[in-house]
């Protein structure tokens, strides 16, 4: 990448301003002075300007414990968004991976790595999403086979993919699905005559919601979590 372009990308300088400070000898590239703004340098090179070390930031990966009342959107005219809960530079560049309804809580992933996001959300990768579900009417054993066979949702052309239902108590279950249709979990239970009263996502793929995170809190993903997709 051209030196002036890289400096402009990782600083507040315009391309023209970057060229001027480079020609003035105010920029070091990996400790060496370069005076040619058009010089090609590695994108991961460390630049020093005015005594400060600058480096191209890599992709960012976060998990959040989403609370009720927040929407999974970058902007919303009515409701607060999950990005409002974050104290990060350029948070508007983050993509929300695996959106949740405003009244659904639990694990949300965020990144500015488009390819990583696609691997999770693409239907052909069939990434598991695990939910804790609370329902109004007592759960029936017949739901297990029904969900395993696939449920024909209203106004959908195909049945849902096989889903695994684990009944935990009369009104509580754990459901694993591999899709992300609109209101899918709620609609699946509605098709068997039940109503979801509370929904909480515990896991996406191999990434489990950190139990130490309180609602509204977030943290960076570990390398192991990032590489799990």
Steps between C-alpha positions, in 0.01 A plus 500: 500500500619855433650663807282810481185289471595281796580803716169659407312176580640467852509868598286812483705637209363544151694340214641843407605576857658156532711566190628828643610359837668205326700734273595706806660189655251481789404137442693183586406163351610210721761738643629622163440843349329504159454824306301369202119503554458252212736243652334162542499360853343199670149557635611367840796739517537712812509872430627762741375859474555779752638251750195277477502145368221432250397163369223374275241351733401141435146359497307523827282232655267542798233315690224680690238396751208679337234631739132549427396828342788532253486428128772330299551782255763765436237776510137523606278807524292363788694247706854491640735262319758254626772728361385768746632270775852489356791731578709436187649717227331470160233271644279590206723275287400193699258245360252332730527124449182313587239761583256462788152648546461800729355282779748212457813491716835326482795450270564742216824504299644811333788542257637708214626182329248441222625154401488377860146635535392326180629163620266523799190640333507320164222233497725250323738486797217393734648658812330386823316761709396389848211665684349470845124518448221563751142430391148567622355148479663179630747351255403176327733211412343502154677831429835319489414290193306785343798733513738224388284439192480871419214742549299653216483868592224723372586665165822297462562273199700239689504343842763615746820297517508227766522657846593343834268562795603412855221534757639632829176545695128543435550851361871514412699347216823530308465521122778469242429625148720556194308780334404857576157553352295797617373430856578135431498359854177680593334389177606137548337485842194681370458224239472240780252715690726661756618853572857606579507726805878541527788428264874503570783400265779309670729398215595556134715226350774425752472841669311490831377815673750589773324447834698786653338753265203680648226626263638796298862391550731380223856379446738414217499143376798279572710365209350155565148638471582693182657195337206278593315594182 
